[in-house]
Amino acid sequence: MKAPPIEPLPVKRAHELKIRAQQQRWLIESLWTSEAVGVLGGQPKCCKTFLALDIAVAVASGAPCLGQFSVHNPGPVLMFPAEDAFEDVRCRLEGICAAANKRLEHTPIHLITVPRLYLDQERQRGQLAATVQSLHPRLLILDPFIRLHAVDENHACEIAPILSFLRDLQRRFHMAVLLIHHTRKAASKDRPGQALRGSSDLHGWGDSNLYLHRSGNELQLSVEHRAAASHNGLSLQLHQNGSAVALRLCDQTPPPPSSPSQSQSPHQRVLHALSQASDPLPMSELRSLCSMRTSTLCSLLRNLTQQNRVRRSKHGLYSLPKAAATSVSLSLPL
């Protein structure tokens, strides 16, 4: 019997791809990009679960995360807390809700109540997918990764199917996935992502990653994104007001905004967007970041390039000259 002909893969021209509006880039401003998968990592007793619960309350209620970071598109949250008693989880959530002036009964946070969930088993992967399909959560939180499987974390070939399954869930149901994981002992000299226990695939898998580190009584949060500016050294502490206990930024100062202020001049908006980018940007992304028409942006980029204030690569990507990047980021108002 003759084999059927092989069909080519579907393709699109790059300029035909959809452009994501700036306000749709974030689930939580500066902390977690929209529909991102990623890891919340840290050593034991670093308040990882407390931060995850704060994120859950923020996404489910629309309250600012950590009292500072806006949630643009709130919605239901689905969570599997494998290590904490449900009574303790409820108590913590009620305290975080009280600190945010929200009521837990009005906050759509759903907890998976099975004693075990092994994502290396096909049946339980199917059960999780069915649960996600029924609830359509905006965010799925799994805490912690070590309780989700019985494979060797150090072998990429064993954890890759689990990470691929979670990525597939994210794409099928257009939600974010936050995976809580531990860092290795005595890994303080490593980059935060490289300190995660097990295969380096866990670090590379994340679109947005958060890392908690405790030094004495100080708790430090580092934020890492695949396609946005990262932030290091945000100091956190637990604040208690009666029964309300929640994490807050020590200085109450959020990191630099992800997009330039509309009060800046068009030239400043372009330069600011480029100064915040970790990689050269295509015109389509610059147009979204700066919220301006293509014709206006083309004219600005042409003038800035002629003045050697912006560099254009042969592939049509824009960046700041290295010598100018630092001065621009310091001189522009944030």
C-alpha positions as CSV (number, residue, x, y, z in Angstrom):
1,M,0.0,0.0,0.0
2,K,1.4,3.4,-1.0
3,A,2.2,5.7,1.9
4,P,0.2,9.0,1.9
5,P,2.1,12.1,0.8
6,I,3.8,14.1,3.6
7,E,2.1,17.4,4.1
8,P,4.3,20.5,4.8
9,L,4.1,22.2,8.1
10,P,1.9,25.4,8.4
11,V,3.9,28.6,8.2
12,K,3.2,32.4,8.3
13,R,5.2,35.4,7.3
14,A,6.7,37.1,10.3
15,H,4.7,40.4,9.6
16,E,1.5,38.4,9.7
17,L,1.9,37.4,13.3
18,K,-0.3,39.0,15.9
19,I,1.0,41.9,17.9
20,R,0.3,41.7,21.6
21,A,-0.9,45.0,23.1
22,Q,1.3,46.4,25.9
23,Q,-1.4,45.9,28.6
24,Q,-1.7,42.3,27.6
25,R,2.0,41.5,28.1
26,W,1.7,41.1,31.9
27,L,-0.3,38.9,34.2
28,I,1.3,40.8,37.1
29,E,3.2,44.0,36.1
30,S,7.0,43.4,36.3
31,L,6.7,40.1,38.1
32,W,5.0,37.6,35.7
33,T,4.4,37.9,32.0
34,S,1.0,36.9,30.5
35,E,0.5,33.2,30.1
36,A,4.1,32.5,31.2
37,V,5.4,29.2,32.5
38,G,8.1,29.5,35.1
39,V,9.7,28.6,38.4
40,L,9.5,30.3,41.9
41,G,12.7,29.0,43.4
42,G,14.5,29.3,46.6
43,Q,16.0,27.6,49.7
44,P,13.8,26.0,52.3
45,K,12.0,28.4,54.7
46,C,12.4,31.4,52.3
47,C,8.6,32.1,52.1
48,K,8.2,30.6,48.7
49,T,4.7,29.3,49.5
50,F,3.8,32.6,51.1
51,L,4.8,34.5,47.9
52,A,2.9,31.9,45.8
53,L,-0.3,32.5,47.9
54,D,0.2,36.3,47.6
55,I,0.4,35.8,43.8
56,A,-2.7,33.6,43.9
57,V,-4.7,36.2,45.8
58,A,-3.6,39.0,43.5
59,V,-4.5,37.2,40.3
60,A,-7.8,35.9,41.7
61,S,-8.9,39.2,43.2
62,G,-7.2,41.9,41.1
63,A,-5.4,43.3,44.2
64,P,-1.8,44.4,43.7
65,C,0.7,41.7,44.3
66,L,3.0,42.4,47.3
67,G,0.9,45.6,47.7
68,Q,2.6,47.1,44.6
69,F,2.4,45.2,41.4
70,S,-0.8,45.6,39.3
71,V,-2.8,42.7,38.0
72,H,-4.1,43.5,34.5
73,N,-6.4,40.5,33.8
74,P,-7.6,38.8,37.1
75,G,-9.3,35.5,37.0
76,P,-9.5,32.1,38.7
77,V,-6.5,30.4,40.2
78,L,-6.0,26.6,40.5
79,M,-3.4,25.4,43.1
80,F,-2.0,22.1,44.3
81,P,-0.3,22.5,47.7
82,A,1.4,19.2,48.2
83,E,3.2,19.9,51.5
84,D,0.9,22.1,53.6
85,A,-2.2,21.2,55.5
86,F,-5.4,22.6,53.9
87,E,-6.3,24.3,57.2
88,D,-2.9,26.2,57.1
89,V,-3.4,27.1,53.5
90,R,-6.8,28.6,54.3
91,C,-5.5,30.5,57.3
92,R,-2.7,32.0,55.2
93,L,-5.0,32.9,52.4
94,E,-7.4,34.6,54.7
95,G,-4.6,36.7,56.2
96,I,-3.3,37.7,52.8
97,C,-6.9,38.6,51.7
98,A,-7.4,40.7,54.8
99,A,-4.2,42.6,54.2
100,A,-5.4,43.3,50.7
101,N,-8.9,44.3,51.9
102,K,-10.4,41.3,50.1
103,R,-12.6,38.5,51.3
104,L,-11.5,34.9,50.7
105,E,-15.1,33.8,49.8
106,H,-15.2,36.3,47.0
107,T,-11.8,35.2,45.7
108,P,-11.9,32.4,43.1
109,I,-9.0,30.2,44.3
110,H,-9.5,26.5,43.8
111,L,-7.3,23.9,45.6
112,I,-6.8,20.3,44.3
113,T,-7.4,18.1,47.3
114,V,-6.0,14.7,46.3
115,P,-3.1,13.5,48.5
116,R,-0.8,12.9,45.6
117,L,-0.4,14.2,42.0
118,Y,2.2,12.5,39.9
119,L,2.7,14.2,36.5
120,D,5.0,11.4,35.3
121,Q,1.8,9.3,35.2
122,E,-0.4,9.6,32.1
123,R,-3.7,9.1,34.0
124,Q,-3.0,11.9,36.5
125,R,-1.8,14.2,33.7
126,G,-5.1,13.6,32.1
127,Q,-7.0,14.3,35.3
128,L,-5.1,17.6,35.8
129,A,-5.9,18.6,32.1
130,A,-9.6,17.8,32.7
131,T,-9.6,19.9,35.8
132,V,-8.0,22.9,34.0
133,Q,-10.5,22.5,31.2
134,S,-13.4,22.6,33.6
135,L,-12.2,25.7,35.6
136,H,-10.3,27.7,32.9
137,P,-7.9,29.2,35.5
138,R,-5.8,32.3,34.7
139,L,-3.0,30.7,36.8
140,L,-2.0,27.2,37.8
141,I,0.3,26.9,40.9
142,L,2.0,23.6,41.7
143,D,3.9,23.5,45.1
144,P,6.5,22.0,45.1
145,F,7.9,20.3,42.0
146,I,9.6,17.4,44.0
147,R,6.1,16.2,45.0
148,L,4.8,16.0,41.5
149,H,6.8,13.0,40.2
150,A,9.0,10.0,41.0
151,V,11.7,10.6,38.4
152,D,15.3,11.7,38.7
153,E,15.3,15.6,38.6
154,N,19.0,15.5,37.4
155,H,18.2,13.8,34.1
156,A,16.7,16.1,31.5
157,C,15.2,13.2,29.6
158,E,13.1,12.3,32.6
159,I,11.8,15.7,33.6
160,A,11.4,17.0,30.0
161,P,8.0,15.1,29.5
162,I,6.6,16.8,32.6
163,L,7.8,20.2,31.6
164,S,6.5,19.6,28.0
165,F,3.1,18.6,29.4
166,L,2.9,21.8,31.5
167,R,3.9,23.9,28.5
168,D,1.2,22.1,26.5
169,L,-1.4,22.9,29.2
170,Q,-0.4,26.6,29.1
171,R,-0.8,26.8,25.3
172,R,-4.0,24.8,25.1
173,F,-5.8,26.8,27.9
174,H,-4.0,30.2,27.6
175,M,-3.1,30.3,31.3
176,A,0.1,30.9,33.3
177,V,1.9,28.1,35.2
178,L,4.0,28.7,38.3
179,L,6.1,25.8,39.6
180,I,7.6,26.0,43.0
181,H,11.1,24.4,43.3
182,H,14.1,24.3,45.7
183,T,17.6,25.5,45.0
184,R,20.7,23.5,45.8
185,K,22.5,23.8,49.1
186,A,25.7,26.0,49.0
187,A,24.7,27.5,45.7
188,S,24.9,31.1,46.7
189,K,27.6,32.0,44.2
190,D,25.6,30.7,41.2
191,R,23.2,32.8,39.2
192,P,19.8,32.3,40.8
193,G,18.4,30.3,37.9
194,Q,21.5,28.1,37.8
195,A,21.1,27.3,41.5
196,L,17.8,25.4,41.0
197,R,18.1,21.8,42.0
198,G,18.2,19.2,39.2
199,S,18.5,19.6,35.5
200,S,19.2,23.0,33.9
201,D,16.1,22.4,31.8
202,L,14.0,23.8,34.6
203,H,15.8,27.1,34.4
204,G,15.6,27.2,30.6
205,W,11.9,26.3,30.6
206,G,10.7,29.4,32.4
207,D,9.3,32.5,30.6
208,S,9.2,34.3,34.0
209,N,11.2,33.1,37.0
210,L,11.2,34.3,40.6
211,Y,14.0,33.6,43.1
212,L,13.9,34.1,46.9
213,H,17.1,34.2,48.9
214,R,17.5,34.7,52.7
215,S,20.5,36.4,54.1
216,G,20.2,36.6,57.9
217,N,16.8,38.3,58.5
218,E,16.7,39.8,55.0
219,L,14.6,38.2,52.2
220,Q,15.6,39.1,48.7
221,L,13.6,38.6,45.5
222,S,15.1,38.4,42.1
223,V,12.9,38.6,38.9
224,E,13.9,37.1,35.6
225,H,12.0,37.2,32.3
226,R,12.7,35.7,28.9
227,A,11.3,38.7,27.0
228,A,11.3,41.6,29.4
229,A,13.7,43.5,31.7
230,S,14.7,41.6,34.9
231,H,15.0,43.0,38.4
232,N,17.3,42.0,41.3
233,G,17.5,42.7,45.0
234,L,13.9,43.5,45.9
235,S,13.8,43.3,49.7
236,L,10.7,41.6,51.2
237,Q,9.5,41.1,54.7
238,L,6.4,39.6,56.4
239,H,4.0,42.3,57.8
240,Q,1.5,41.4,60.4
241,N,-1.6,43.4,61.3
242,G,-3.8,41.4,63.7
243,S,-4.6,38.2,61.8
244,A,-3.5,39.7,58.5
245,V,0.0,38.4,57.6
246,A,1.4,39.2,54.1
247,L,4.7,39.8,52.3
248,R,5.5,43.4,51.4
249,L,8.3,45.3,49.8
250,C,10.5,46.8,52.5
251,D,11.0,50.1,50.8
252,Q,7.5,50.1,49.0
253,T,9.3,51.1,45.8
254,P,8.4,49.0,42.7
255,P,11.0,48.3,40.1
256,P,11.3,50.5,37.0
257,P,8.2,50.3,34.8
258,S,8.2,48.0,31.8
259,S,7.1,50.7,29.4
260,P,7.9,54.4,29.1
261,S,5.6,57.0,30.5
262,Q,3.1,58.6,28.2
263,S,4.2,62.0,29.6
264,Q,7.6,61.6,28.0
265,S,8.3,63.0,24.5
266,P,8.2,60.5,21.6
267,H,12.0,60.5,21.4
268,Q,12.3,59.8,25.1
269,R,9.7,57.0,24.9
270,V,11.7,55.3,22.1
271,L,15.0,55.7,24.0
272,H,13.5,54.5,27.2
273,A,12.0,51.4,25.7
274,L,15.4,50.5,24.1
275,S,17.2,51.2,27.4
276,Q,14.9,48.7,29.3
277,A,15.2,45.9,26.7
278,S,17.7,43.1,27.3
279,D,18.0,42.4,23.6
280,P,17.6,44.4,20.3
281,L,13.9,45.0,19.4
282,P,12.0,44.7,16.2
283,M,9.9,47.7,15.1
284,S,6.7,45.9,15.8
285,E,7.6,45.4,19.5
286,L,8.9,49.0,19.8
287,R,5.6,50.3,18.3
288,S,3.6,48.3,20.9
289,L,5.9,49.5,23.8
290,C,5.8,53.1,22.7
291,S,2.1,53.2,21.7
292,M,2.7,55.1,18.5
293,R,1.9,54.9,14.8
294,T,4.2,53.1,12.5
295,S,4.8,56.2,10.4
296,T,5.7,58.2,13.5
297,L,8.0,55.5,14.8
298,C,9.7,55.1,11.4
299,S,10.4,58.8,11.3
300,L,11.8,58.9,14.8
301,L,14.0,55.8,14.3
302,R,15.4,57.3,11.1
303,N,16.3,60.5,12.8
304,L,17.8,58.8,15.9
305,T,19.8,56.4,13.7
306,Q,21.2,59.3,11.7
307,Q,22.2,61.0,15.0
308,N,23.9,57.7,16.1
309,R,21.6,57.6,19.2
310,V,20.1,54.3,18.0
311,R,21.7,51.4,16.2
312,R,19.9,49.4,13.5
313,S,21.2,45.9,12.7
314,K,21.2,44.3,9.3
315,H,18.3,42.2,10.5
316,G,16.2,45.3,11.2
317,L,16.5,45.2,15.0
318,Y,17.0,48.3,17.0
319,S,19.2,48.9,20.1
320,L,21.1,51.7,21.9
321,P,24.8,52.0,21.2
322,K,26.7,50.5,24.1
323,A,28.2,53.7,25.3
324,A,24.8,55.4,25.3
325,A,22.8,52.7,27.1
326,T,23.9,53.6,30.6
327,S,23.5,57.3,30.2
328,V,20.0,57.0,28.7
329,S,18.8,54.8,31.5
330,L,20.1,57.2,34.1
331,S,18.9,60.4,32.5
332,L,15.4,59.4,31.5
333,P,12.6,59.8,34.2
334,L,11.2,56.5,35.2
